[in-house]
Amino acid sequence: MPKKVLILCTGNSCRSQMAEGLINARLAPEFQAFSAGTEPSGYVHPKAIAVMAELGLDLSQNVSKHTGQFRGQHFDYVITVCDSANENCPVWLDKAGSRHHIGFDDPAKATGSDKEIAAEFRRVRDEIADRVLGFLDKQAKNG
């Protein structure tokens, strides 16, 4: 049975969506990821979809979800990926197996040319792959 991971950010449009996709693609069947937002945006950012597609991962059918959808479910790990979600994490999630904050810049706030903004999305995607997958891989090895 896979360990369940809930990835939280505020809007559930970029960072948490990318983390969910990366975990499910690269760490299954050991881990199963879900993502949600404390204030969901209602969409998945098109640039997040685009940079994940570069890795062969399809987020085009993903939807932005509210943390409330997961009330009453057990998660082995809850990982917040933005400071706001860390500060506003629903109290009921404190009952999770363990809660961790691994923060990342918000690529949706990037400015500049399309090329520069896409580069920021890639940078954050790659940091998520390195730090979140690295953290979960380490957890798995420590039993």
C-alpha positions in Angstrom: 0.0 0.0 0.0 1.5 3.3 -1.0 2.2 6.1 1.5 -0.2 8.9 0.9 1.2 12.4 0.5 -0.8 15.7 0.4 0.9 18.7 -1.1 -0.5 22.0 -0.1 -0.1 25.6 -1.4 -2.4 28.5 -1.5 -3.9 28.4 -5.1 -3.2 24.8 -6.0 -2.3 26.0 -9.5 1.5 25.6 -9.9 3.8 24.3 -7.2 1.6 21.7 -5.6 0.3 20.5 -8.9 3.8 20.0 -10.2 4.8 18.2 -7.0 1.8 15.9 -7.2 2.7 15.1 -10.9 6.3 14.4 -10.1 5.7 12.2 -7.1 3.0 10.1 -8.9 5.3 9.7 -12.0 8.6 9.0 -10.2 7.9 7.5 -6.8 4.9 5.2 -7.5 4.0 2.7 -6.3 5.8 3.6 -3.0 4.0 7.0 -2.8 0.7 8.3 -4.0 0.3 12.1 -4.1 -2.6 14.5 -4.0 -2.6 18.3 -4.0 -4.9 21.0 -2.7 -5.0 24.7 -1.9 -6.1 26.7 1.1 -7.6 29.2 -1.4 -7.8 27.3 -4.7 -7.5 29.3 -7.9 -9.9 27.2 -9.9 -7.4 26.3 -12.6 -4.0 24.8 -13.2 -1.6 27.4 -14.6 -0.9 26.8 -18.3 2.8 27.3 -17.9 2.9 24.6 -15.2 1.1 22.3 -17.6 3.6 23.2 -20.3 6.8 22.7 -18.3 5.6 19.4 -16.9 4.7 18.3 -20.5 8.4 18.8 -21.3 9.1 15.9 -18.9 6.4 13.8 -20.5 4.0 14.4 -17.6 0.4 15.5 -18.4 -1.3 17.8 -16.0 -3.9 19.1 -18.5 -6.7 17.2 -16.8 -5.8 18.2 -13.3 -8.1 20.5 -11.4 -7.5 22.9 -8.5 -8.9 21.5 -5.3 -9.7 22.8 -1.8 -8.1 21.2 1.3 -11.6 20.5 2.5 -12.0 17.8 -0.1 -9.5 15.8 1.9 -11.0 16.2 5.4 -11.2 12.9 7.2 -8.6 11.2 5.1 -5.3 10.0 6.5 -2.0 11.2 5.0 1.3 9.8 5.9 2.9 13.1 4.9 1.6 16.6 4.5 4.0 18.9 2.7 3.4 22.6 2.4 5.2 24.2 -0.6 4.5 27.9 0.1 4.7 30.0 3.2 1.1 31.0 3.2 -0.1 27.4 3.1 2.3 26.6 5.9 0.9 29.4 8.1 -2.7 28.6 7.2 -2.6 24.8 7.1 -5.9 23.5 8.3 -5.7 22.3 11.9 -7.2 18.9 11.1 -4.2 18.2 8.9 -2.0 18.4 12.0 -3.2 14.8 12.7 -1.3 13.6 9.6 1.6 11.2 10.1 4.0 14.0 9.7 3.9 17.6 8.4 6.8 19.3 6.6 7.4 22.7 5.0 9.5 22.7 1.8 9.0 26.2 0.4 9.5 27.4 -3.2 9.2 30.7 -5.0 5.9 31.2 -6.8 6.6 31.0 -10.5 3.2 32.6 -11.3 4.6 35.8 -9.9 7.5 35.8 -12.4 7.9 38.8 -14.7 9.6 39.3 -18.0 9.4 37.8 -21.4 7.6 34.5 -22.1 11.0 32.9 -22.3 12.0 34.3 -18.9 8.8 33.3 -17.2 9.0 29.8 -18.7 12.6 29.5 -17.3 11.3 30.4 -13.9 8.6 27.7 -14.0 11.3 25.2 -15.1 13.6 26.3 -12.3 10.9 25.8 -9.7 9.8 22.5 -11.2 13.4 21.2 -11.0 13.8 22.4 -7.4 10.6 20.6 -6.5 11.9 17.5 -8.2 15.1 17.7 -6.3 13.9 18.7 -2.8 10.5 17.1 -2.5 11.4 13.8 -4.3 14.7 13.8 -2.4 12.9 14.2 0.9 10.4 11.4 0.2 13.1 9.1 -1.1 15.0 9.6 2.1 11.9 8.9 4.2 11.4 5.6 2.2 15.0 4.6 2.9 14.7 5.3 6.6 11.6 3.1 6.8 
